[in-house]
Amino acid sequence: MDQFCDRDLVLAEVELPSEETAVEVPGWLKPYLVREVTDEAEYVNLNLAR
């Protein structure tokens, strides 16, 4: 999990063996999950560092 001090943003990252691997969100995380951002360019590490 990454929490950013300069913005209201917390990211939970999961490493999977392949893109086809099903993701099961843990119950404790579900109330806090807003959306999936994997394919959103603004959430790529390079862009977050700016």
Rosetta blueprint (number, residue, H / E / L):
1 M L
2 D E
3 Q E
4 F E
5 C L
6 D L
7 R L
8 D L
9 L E
10 V E
11 L E
12 A L
13 E L
14 V L
15 E L
16 L L
17 P L
18 S L
19 E L
20 E L
21 T L
22 A L
23 V L
24 E L
25 V L
26 P L
27 G L
28 W L
29 L L
30 K H
31 P H
32 Y H
33 L L
34 V L
35 R L
36 E L
37 V L
38 T L
39 D L
40 E L
41 A H
42 E H
43 Y H
44 V L
45 N H
46 L H
47 N H
48 L H
49 A L
50 R L
